[in-house]
């Protein structure tokens, strides 16, 4: 058995948080939920940053009304993954292949 991986999802939509947690429970990926960026920062301080491999942040695609989850690596100042995002809504399979590419 490998160790459980941990990601964080920053999104104020409770239903989305629940769905992602449910999708990933079967994949041995723990999901930390944060409603706001401030909430995320305080949780990361508590958790020791290195335990969280990836943070998915709910953002609007600039210039559109489309929302997506952007991947951010803890401790990274720059956003190198800017072109990579997961459009909402998404299927379980889309989420899993997205995370597979990121982790």
SULQUI-V362659 format. One record per backbone hydrogen bond with DSSP energy under -1.0 kcal/mol. NH is the residue of the N-H (numbers start at 1). CO is the residue of the C=O. Records with the same first field share a line. If there is no record, write none. Layout:
NH=CO ; CO
//
This chain:
5=28
7=30
8=54
9=32
10=56
11=34
17=13
18=14
19=15
20=16
21=17
22=18
23=19
24=20
25=21
27=24
28=25
29=24
30=5
32=7
34=9
40=36
41=37
42=38
43=39
44=40
45=41
46=42
47=43
48=44
51=48
52=49
53=6
55=72
56=8
57=70
58=10
59=68
61=66
64=61
68=59
69=86
70=57
72=55
76=73
84=81
86=69
88=67
95=91
96=92
97=93
98=94
99=95
100=96
101=97
102=98
103=99
//
